[in-house]
Amino acid sequence: MSGFVALLVVLFVCAYAAGAAAGPVAPGIRPGVQPSGPQQPAGGDGMADMGGM
């Protein structure tokens, strides 16, 4: 049983390290950092250019 718990701890540590190395994957996930992409106009829902889909 203790071997199983040790394996879970090792897997958790490896997954945490991989996530910390990859960093955030979504734009704007860090507070205070503005995305550098194009901004949507105020009041728009961003779907105006989706007519062909």
PQR file with spaces between the fields and no chain letter, atoms N, CA, C, O and H, PARSE charges and radii, in Angstrom:
ATOM       1  N    MET     1       0.814   -1.197    0.000 -0.4000 1.5000
ATOM       2  CA   MET     1       0.000    0.000    0.000 -0.0000 2.0000
ATOM       3  C    MET     1       0.861    1.265    0.000  0.5500 1.7000
ATOM       4  O    MET     1       0.525    2.240   -0.673 -0.5500 1.4000
ATOM       5  N    SER     2       1.955    1.258    0.741 -0.4000 1.5000
ATOM       6  CA   SER     2       2.797    2.452    0.789 -0.0000 2.0000
ATOM       7  C    SER     2       3.484    2.707   -0.551  0.5500 1.7000
ATOM       8  O    SER     2       3.780    3.854   -0.886 -0.5500 1.4000
ATOM       9  H    SER     2       2.228    0.466    1.288  0.4000 1.0000
ATOM      10  N    GLY     3       3.741    1.645   -1.321 -0.4000 1.5000
ATOM      11  CA   GLY     3       4.317    1.817   -2.651 -0.0000 2.0000
ATOM      12  C    GLY     3       3.365    2.528   -3.587  0.5500 1.7000
ATOM      13  O    GLY     3       3.788    3.336   -4.415 -0.5500 1.4000
ATOM      14  H    GLY     3       3.500    0.713   -1.048  0.4000 1.0000
ATOM      15  N    PHE     4       2.071    2.228   -3.461 -0.4000 1.5000
ATOM      16  CA   PHE     4       1.055    2.877   -4.285 -0.0000 2.0000
ATOM      17  C    PHE     4       0.957    4.360   -3.954  0.5500 1.7000
ATOM      18  O    PHE     4       0.863    5.194   -4.855 -0.5500 1.4000
ATOM      19  H    PHE     4       1.728    1.572   -2.789  0.4000 1.0000
ATOM      20  N    VAL     5       0.978    4.691   -2.680 -0.4000 1.5000
ATOM      21  CA   VAL     5       0.927    6.097   -2.256 -0.0000 2.0000
ATOM      22  C    VAL     5       2.174    6.831   -2.732  0.5500 1.7000
ATOM      23  O    VAL     5       2.087    7.977   -3.172 -0.5500 1.4000
ATOM      24  H    VAL     5       1.055    4.014   -1.947  0.4000 1.0000
ATOM      25  N    ALA     6       3.329    6.183   -2.649 -0.4000 1.5000
ATOM      26  CA   ALA     6       4.565    6.808   -3.129 -0.0000 2.0000
ATOM      27  C    ALA     6       4.492    7.054   -4.633  0.5500 1.7000
ATOM      28  O    ALA     6       4.952    8.091   -5.111 -0.5500 1.4000
ATOM      29  H    ALA     6       3.400    5.252   -2.292  0.4000 1.0000
ATOM      30  N    LEU     7       3.922    6.121   -5.377 -0.4000 1.5000
ATOM      31  CA   LEU     7       3.760    6.296   -6.818 -0.0000 2.0000
ATOM      32  C    LEU     7       2.832    7.477   -7.118  0.5500 1.7000
ATOM      33  O    LEU     7       3.105    8.268   -8.021 -0.5500 1.4000
ATOM      34  H    LEU     7       3.548    5.279   -4.988  0.4000 1.0000
ATOM      35  N    LEU     8       1.753    7.593   -6.374 -0.4000 1.5000
ATOM      36  CA   LEU     8       0.846    8.735   -6.569 -0.0000 2.0000
ATOM      37  C    LEU     8       1.554   10.052   -6.282  0.5500 1.7000
ATOM      38  O    LEU     8       1.362   11.025   -7.011 -0.5500 1.4000
ATOM      39  H    LEU     8       1.531    6.950   -5.641  0.4000 1.0000
ATOM      40  N    VAL     9       2.363   10.098   -5.241 -0.4000 1.5000
ATOM      41  CA   VAL     9       3.092   11.325   -4.904 -0.0000 2.0000
ATOM      42  C    VAL     9       4.075   11.683   -6.016  0.5500 1.7000
ATOM      43  O    VAL     9       4.180   12.846   -6.404 -0.5500 1.4000
ATOM      44  H    VAL     9       2.519    9.308   -4.648  0.4000 1.0000
ATOM      45  N    VAL    10       4.786   10.695   -6.523 -0.4000 1.5000
ATOM      46  CA   VAL    10       5.758   10.941   -7.598 -0.0000 2.0000
ATOM      47  C    VAL    10       5.046   11.442   -8.849  0.5500 1.7000
ATOM      48  O    VAL    10       5.520   12.375   -9.497 -0.5500 1.4000
ATOM      49  H    VAL    10       4.701    9.749   -6.208  0.4000 1.0000
ATOM      50  N    LEU    11       3.912   10.833   -9.195 -0.4000 1.5000
ATOM      51  CA   LEU    11       3.162   11.279  -10.377 -0.0000 2.0000
ATOM      52  C    LEU    11       2.633   12.698  -10.192  0.5500 1.7000
ATOM      53  O    LEU    11       2.665   13.496  -11.129 -0.5500 1.4000
ATOM      54  H    LEU    11       3.527   10.075   -8.668  0.4000 1.0000
ATOM      55  N    PHE    12       2.151   13.016   -9.003 -0.4000 1.5000
ATOM      56  CA   PHE    12       1.662   14.364   -8.741 -0.0000 2.0000
ATOM      57  C    PHE    12       2.784   15.392   -8.866  0.5500 1.7000
ATOM      58  O    PHE    12       2.598   16.454   -9.461 -0.5500 1.4000
ATOM      59  H    PHE    12       2.126   12.368   -8.242  0.4000 1.0000
ATOM      60  N    VAL    13       3.940   15.075   -8.307 -0.4000 1.5000
ATOM      61  CA   VAL    13       5.076   16.007   -8.369 -0.0000 2.0000
ATOM      62  C    VAL    13       5.506   16.216   -9.823  0.5500 1.7000
ATOM      63  O    VAL    13       5.785   17.344  -10.229 -0.5500 1.4000
ATOM      64  H    VAL    13       4.091   14.213   -7.824  0.4000 1.0000
ATOM      65  N    CYS    14       5.562   15.150  -10.598 -0.4000 1.5000
ATOM      66  CA   CYS    14       5.941   15.272  -12.014 -0.0000 2.0000
ATOM      67  C    CYS    14       4.919   16.096  -12.793  0.5500 1.7000
ATOM      68  O    CYS    14       5.298   16.934  -13.611 -0.5500 1.4000
ATOM      69  H    CYS    14       5.336   14.233  -10.268  0.4000 1.0000
ATOM      70  N    ALA    15       3.631   15.869  -12.549 -0.4000 1.5000
ATOM      71  CA   ALA    15       2.591   16.631  -13.244 -0.0000 2.0000
ATOM      72  C    ALA    15       2.631   18.100  -12.857  0.5500 1.7000
ATOM      73  O    ALA    15       2.455   18.973  -13.706 -0.5500 1.4000
ATOM      74  H    ALA    15       3.323   15.188  -11.885  0.4000 1.0000
ATOM      75  N    TYR    16       2.863   18.378  -11.580 -0.4000 1.5000
ATOM      76  CA   TYR    16       2.950   19.758  -11.120 -0.0000 2.0000
ATOM      77  C    TYR    16       4.150   20.461  -11.755  0.5500 1.7000
ATOM      78  O    TYR    16       4.044   21.611  -12.180 -0.5500 1.4000
ATOM      79  H    TYR    16       3.006   17.669  -10.890  0.4000 1.0000
ATOM      80  N    ALA    17       5.285   19.775  -11.820 -0.4000 1.5000
ATOM      81  CA   ALA    17       6.489   20.365  -12.417 -0.0000 2.0000
ATOM      82  C    ALA    17       6.280   20.644  -13.903  0.5500 1.7000
ATOM      83  O    ALA    17       6.709   21.681  -14.409 -0.5500 1.4000
ATOM      84  H    ALA    17       5.371   18.841  -11.474  0.4000 1.0000
ATOM      85  N    ALA    18       5.624   19.722  -14.600 -0.4000 1.5000
ATOM      86  CA   ALA    18       5.366   19.934  -16.025 -0.0000 2.0000
ATOM      87  C    ALA    18       4.419   21.109  -16.236  0.5500 1.7000
ATOM      88  O    ALA    18       4.617   21.897  -17.161 -0.5500 1.4000
ATOM      89  H    ALA    18       5.275   18.880  -14.189  0.4000 1.0000
ATOM      90  N    GLY    19       3.406   21.241  -15.405 -0.4000 1.5000
ATOM      91  CA   GLY    19       2.485   22.370  -15.514 -0.0000 2.0000
ATOM      92  C    GLY    19       3.141   23.693  -15.190  0.5500 1.7000
ATOM      93  O    GLY    19       2.870   24.704  -15.837 -0.5500 1.4000
ATOM      94  H    GLY    19       3.245   20.601  -14.654  0.4000 1.0000
ATOM      95  N    ALA    20       4.002   23.689  -14.192 -0.4000 1.5000
ATOM      96  CA   ALA    20       4.712   24.918  -13.838 -0.0000 2.0000
ATOM      97  C    ALA    20       5.680   25.332  -14.941  0.5500 1.7000
ATOM      98  O    ALA    20       5.871   26.523  -15.187 -0.5500 1.4000
ATOM      99  H    ALA    20       4.223   22.868  -13.666  0.4000 1.0000
ATOM     100  N    ALA    21       6.292   24.351  -15.606 -0.4000 1.5000
ATOM     101  CA   ALA    21       7.218   24.670  -16.700 -0.0000 2.0000
ATOM     102  C    ALA    21       6.473   25.176  -17.926  0.5500 1.7000
ATOM     103  O    ALA    21       6.977   26.043  -18.640 -0.5500 1.4000
ATOM     104  H    ALA    21       6.136   23.383  -15.407  0.4000 1.0000
ATOM     105  N    ALA    22       5.283   24.650  -18.179 -0.4000 1.5000
ATOM     106  CA   ALA    22       4.506   25.067  -19.353 -0.0000 2.0000
ATOM     107  C    ALA    22       3.923   26.453  -19.170  0.5500 1.7000
ATOM     108  O    ALA    22       3.785   27.199  -20.139 -0.5500 1.4000
ATOM     109  H    ALA    22       4.873   23.946  -17.600  0.4000 1.0000
ATOM     110  N    GLY    23       3.581   26.808  -17.951 -0.4000 1.5000
ATOM     111  CA   GLY    23       3.006   28.120  -17.682 -0.0000 2.0000
ATOM     112  C    GLY    23       1.549   28.170  -18.099  0.5500 1.7000
ATOM     113  O    GLY    23       0.980   27.153  -18.496 -0.5500 1.4000
ATOM     114  H    GLY    23       3.693   26.202  -17.164  0.4000 1.0000
ATOM     115  N    PRO    24       0.938   29.347  -18.013 -0.5600 1.5000
ATOM     116  CA   PRO    24      -0.472   29.482  -18.374  0.2800 2.0000
ATOM     117  C    PRO    24      -0.670   29.288  -19.875  0.5500 1.7000
ATOM     118  O    PRO    24       0.167   29.699  -20.680 -0.5500 1.4000
ATOM     119  N    VAL    25      -1.769   28.669  -20.235 -0.4000 1.5000
ATOM     120  CA   VAL    25      -2.018   28.386  -21.640 -0.0000 2.0000
ATOM     121  C    VAL    25      -3.115   29.256  -22.225  0.5500 1.7000
ATOM     122  O    VAL    25      -3.279   29.284  -23.445 -0.5500 1.4000
ATOM     123  H    VAL    25      -2.448   28.336  -19.581  0.4000 1.0000
ATOM     124  N    ALA    26      -3.863   29.959  -21.409 -0.4000 1.5000
ATOM     125  CA   ALA    26      -4.939   30.818  -21.895 -0.0000 2.0000
ATOM     126  C    ALA    26      -4.483   32.278  -21.837  0.5500 1.7000
ATOM     127  O    ALA    26      -3.827   32.683  -20.878 -0.5500 1.4000
ATOM     128  H    ALA    26      -3.729   29.935  -20.418  0.4000 1.0000
ATOM     129  N    PRO    27      -4.824   33.063  -22.851 -0.5600 1.5000
ATOM     130  CA   PRO    27      -4.440   34.481  -22.810  0.2800 2.0000
ATOM     131  C    PRO    27      -5.186   35.206  -21.703  0.5500 1.7000
ATOM     132  O    PRO    27      -6.373   34.965  -21.482 -0.5500 1.4000
ATOM     133  N    GLY    28      -4.495   36.086  -21.016 -0.4000 1.5000
ATOM     134  CA   GLY    28      -5.117   36.883  -19.973 -0.0000 2.0000
ATOM     135  C    GLY    28      -5.333   36.140  -18.678  0.5500 1.7000
ATOM     136  O    GLY    28      -6.126   36.593  -17.853 -0.5500 1.4000
ATOM     137  H    GLY    28      -3.531   36.282  -21.196  0.4000 1.0000
ATOM     138  N    ILE    29      -4.669   35.024  -18.456 -0.4000 1.5000
ATOM     139  CA   ILE    29      -4.888   34.253  -17.235 -0.0000 2.0000
ATOM     140  C    ILE    29      -4.176   34.879  -16.046  0.5500 1.7000
ATOM     141  O    ILE    29      -4.569   34.649  -14.903 -0.5500 1.4000
ATOM     142  H    ILE    29      -4.024   34.656  -19.126  0.4000 1.0000
ATOM     143  N    ARG    30      -3.157   35.651  -16.290 -0.4000 1.5000
ATOM     144  CA   ARG    30      -2.451   36.327  -15.206 -0.0000 2.0000
ATOM     145  C    ARG    30      -3.070   37.701  -14.999  0.5500 1.7000
ATOM     146  O    ARG    30      -3.236   38.449  -15.962 -0.5500 1.4000
ATOM     147  H    ARG    30      -2.838   35.839  -17.219  0.4000 1.0000
ATOM     148  N    PRO    31      -3.413   38.048  -13.766 -0.5600 1.5000
ATOM     149  CA   PRO    31      -4.020   39.360  -13.519  0.2800 2.0000
ATOM     150  C    PRO    31      -3.027   40.484  -13.780  0.5500 1.7000
ATOM     151  O    PRO    31      -1.852   40.389  -13.426 -0.5500 1.4000
ATOM     152  N    GLY    32      -3.513   41.537  -14.398 -0.4000 1.5000
ATOM     153  CA   GLY    32      -2.685   42.700  -14.659 -0.0000 2.0000
ATOM     154  C    GLY    32      -1.940   42.656  -15.979  0.5500 1.7000
ATOM     155  O    GLY    32      -1.323   43.654  -16.352 -0.5500 1.4000
ATOM     156  H    GLY    32      -4.468   41.614  -14.686  0.4000 1.0000
ATOM     157  N    VAL    33      -1.966   41.559  -16.697 -0.4000 1.5000
ATOM     158  CA   VAL    33      -1.277   41.442  -17.974 -0.0000 2.0000
ATOM     159  C    VAL    33      -2.318   41.530  -19.084  0.5500 1.7000
ATOM     160  O    VAL    33      -3.234   40.709  -19.147 -0.5500 1.4000
ATOM     161  H    VAL    33      -2.467   40.748  -16.394  0.4000 1.0000
ATOM     162  N    GLN    34      -2.180   42.510  -19.947 -0.4000 1.5000
ATOM     163  CA   GLN    34      -3.129   42.695  -21.031 -0.0000 2.0000
ATOM     164  C    GLN    34      -2.718   41.854  -22.244  0.5500 1.7000
ATOM     165  O    GLN    34      -1.534   41.810  -22.578 -0.5500 1.4000
ATOM     166  H    GLN    34      -1.436   43.177  -19.896  0.4000 1.0000
ATOM     167  N    PRO    35      -3.662   41.190  -22.906 -0.5600 1.5000
ATOM     168  CA   PRO    35      -3.320   40.437  -24.118  0.2800 2.0000
ATOM     169  C    PRO    35      -2.893   41.374  -25.234  0.5500 1.7000
ATOM     170  O    PRO    35      -3.377   42.502  -25.329 -0.5500 1.4000
ATOM     171  N    SER    36      -1.988   40.904  -26.075 -0.4000 1.5000
ATOM     172  CA   SER    36      -1.463   41.759  -27.127 -0.0000 2.0000
ATOM     173  C    SER    36      -2.230   41.618  -28.434  0.5500 1.7000
ATOM     174  O    SER    36      -1.906   42.301  -29.405 -0.5500 1.4000
ATOM     175  H    SER    36      -1.595   39.988  -25.998  0.4000 1.0000
ATOM     176  N    GLY    37      -3.224   40.762  -28.486 -0.4000 1.5000
ATOM     177  CA   GLY    37      -4.007   40.536  -29.703 -0.0000 2.0000
ATOM     178  C    GLY    37      -5.005   41.644  -29.941  0.5500 1.7000
ATOM     179  O    GLY    37      -5.101   42.578  -29.145 -0.5500 1.4000
ATOM     180  H    GLY    37      -3.487   40.207  -27.697  0.4000 1.0000
ATOM     181  N    PRO    38      -5.760   41.548  -31.045 -0.5600 1.5000
ATOM     182  CA   PRO    38      -6.764   42.572  -31.353  0.2800 2.0000
ATOM     183  C    PRO    38      -7.883   42.563  -30.321  0.5500 1.7000
ATOM     184  O    PRO    38      -8.303   41.506  -29.849 -0.5500 1.4000
ATOM     185  N    GLN    39      -8.352   43.739  -29.983 -0.4000 1.5000
ATOM     186  CA   GLN    39      -9.405   43.874  -28.984 -0.0000 2.0000
ATOM     187  C    GLN    39     -10.766   43.901  -29.660  0.5500 1.7000
ATOM     188  O    GLN    39     -10.892   44.395  -30.781 -0.5500 1.4000
ATOM     189  H    GLN    39      -8.011   44.598  -30.366  0.4000 1.0000
ATOM     190  N    GLN    40     -11.790   43.373  -28.987 -0.4000 1.5000
ATOM     191  CA   GLN    40     -13.144   43.417  -29.516 -0.0000 2.0000
ATOM     192  C    GLN    40     -13.743   44.787  -29.259  0.5500 1.7000
ATOM     193  O    GLN    40     -13.446   45.406  -28.237 -0.5500 1.4000
ATOM     194  H    GLN    40     -11.687   42.972  -28.077  0.4000 1.0000
ATOM     195  N    PRO    41     -14.584   45.278  -30.172 -0.5600 1.5000
ATOM     196  CA   PRO    41     -15.241   46.560  -29.921  0.2800 2.0000
ATOM     197  C    PRO    41     -16.221   46.444  -28.752  0.5500 1.7000
ATOM     198  O    PRO    41     -16.759   45.369  -28.487 -0.5500 1.4000
ATOM     199  N    ALA    42     -16.442   47.553  -28.065 -0.4000 1.5000
ATOM     200  CA   ALA    42     -17.352   47.555  -26.927 -0.0000 2.0000
ATOM     201  C    ALA    42     -18.759   47.207  -27.387  0.5500 1.7000
ATOM     202  O    ALA    42     -19.241   47.734  -28.391 -0.5500 1.4000
ATOM     203  H    ALA    42     -16.004   48.426  -28.281  0.4000 1.0000
ATOM     204  N    GLY    43     -19.407   46.332  -26.660 -0.4000 1.5000
ATOM     205  CA   GLY    43     -20.773   45.957  -26.977 -0.0000 2.0000
ATOM     206  C    GLY    43     -20.881   44.834  -27.993  0.5500 1.7000
ATOM     207  O    GLY    43     -21.973   44.301  -28.192 -0.5500 1.4000
ATOM     208  H    GLY    43     -19.016   45.904  -25.845  0.4000 1.0000
ATOM     209  N    GLY    44     -19.791   44.457  -28.642 -0.4000 1.5000
ATOM     210  CA   GLY    44     -19.841   43.381  -29.619 -0.0000 2.0000
ATOM     211  C    GLY    44     -19.646   42.024  -28.965  0.5500 1.7000
ATOM     212  O    GLY    44     -19.008   41.912  -27.918 -0.5500 1.4000
ATOM     213  H    GLY    44     -18.904   44.890  -28.481  0.4000 1.0000
ATOM     214  N    ASP    45     -20.196   41.005  -29.587 -0.4000 1.5000
ATOM     215  CA   ASP    45     -20.027   39.679  -29.015 -0.0000 2.0000
ATOM     216  C    ASP    45     -18.930   38.879  -29.719  0.5500 1.7000
ATOM     217  O    ASP    45     -18.712   37.712  -29.397 -0.5500 1.4000
ATOM     218  H    ASP    45     -20.714   41.096  -30.437  0.4000 1.0000
ATOM     219  N    GLY    46     -18.236   39.503  -30.682 -0.4000 1.5000
ATOM     220  CA   GLY    46     -17.141   38.820  -31.355 -0.0000 2.0000
ATOM     221  C    GLY    46     -17.564   37.827  -32.409  0.5500 1.7000
ATOM     222  O    GLY    46     -16.727   37.086  -32.924 -0.5500 1.4000
ATOM     223  H    GLY    46     -18.413   40.452  -30.944  0.4000 1.0000
ATOM     224  N    MET    47     -18.832   37.791  -32.743 -0.4000 1.5000
ATOM     225  CA   MET    47     -19.331   36.806  -33.686 -0.0000 2.0000
ATOM     226  C    MET    47     -19.635   37.408  -35.056  0.5500 1.7000
ATOM     227  O    MET    47     -20.166   36.713  -35.922 -0.5500 1.4000
ATOM     228  H    MET    47     -19.512   38.393  -32.325  0.4000 1.0000
ATOM     229  N    ALA    48     -19.314   38.669  -35.269 -0.4000 1.5000
ATOM     230  CA   ALA    48     -19.648   39.336  -36.523 -0.0000 2.0000
ATOM     231  C    ALA    48     -18.913   38.734  -37.705  0.5500 1.7000
ATOM     232  O    ALA    48     -19.448   38.735  -38.814 -0.5500 1.4000
ATOM     233  H    ALA    48     -18.883   39.234  -34.565  0.4000 1.0000
ATOM     234  N    ASP    49     -17.720   38.224  -37.514 -0.4000 1.5000
ATOM     235  CA   ASP    49     -16.936   37.688  -38.620 -0.0000 2.0000
ATOM     236  C    ASP    49     -17.076   36.171  -38.742  0.5500 1.7000
ATOM     237  O    ASP    49     -16.243   35.544  -39.397 -0.5500 1.4000
ATOM     238  H    ASP    49     -17.285   38.223  -36.613  0.4000 1.0000
ATOM     239  N    MET    50     -18.085   35.562  -38.146 -0.4000 1.5000
ATOM     240  CA   MET    50     -18.253   34.113  -38.165 -0.0000 2.0000
ATOM     241  C    MET    50     -19.354   33.684  -39.137  0.5500 1.7000
ATOM     242  O    MET    50     -19.908   32.595  -38.990 -0.5500 1.4000
ATOM     243  H    MET    50     -18.762   36.071  -37.614  0.4000 1.0000
ATOM     244  N    GLY    51     -19.681   34.518  -40.124 -0.4000 1.5000
ATOM     245  CA   GLY    51     -20.792   34.222  -41.014 -0.0000 2.0000
ATOM     246  C    GLY    51     -20.637   32.966  -41.849  0.5500 1.7000
ATOM     247  O    GLY    51     -21.639   32.315  -42.145 -0.5500 1.4000
ATOM     248  H    GLY    51     -19.231   35.403  -40.243  0.4000 1.0000
ATOM     249  N    GLY    52     -19.427   32.597  -42.241 -0.4000 1.5000
ATOM     250  CA   GLY    52     -19.222   31.462  -43.110 -0.0000 2.0000
ATOM     251  C    GLY    52     -19.165   30.127  -42.400  0.5500 1.7000
ATOM     252  O    GLY    52     -18.978   29.099  -43.050 -0.5500 1.4000
ATOM     253  H    GLY    52     -18.613   33.126  -42.000  0.4000 1.0000
ATOM     254  N    MET    53     -19.317   30.108  -41.122 -0.4000 1.5000
ATOM     255  CA   MET    53     -19.174   28.842  -40.373 -0.0000 2.0000
ATOM     256  C    MET    53     -20.500   28.141  -40.216  0.5500 1.7000
ATOM     257  O    MET    53     -20.565   27.069  -39.616 -0.5500 1.4000
ATOM     258  H    MET    53     -19.470   30.943  -40.594  0.4000 1.0000
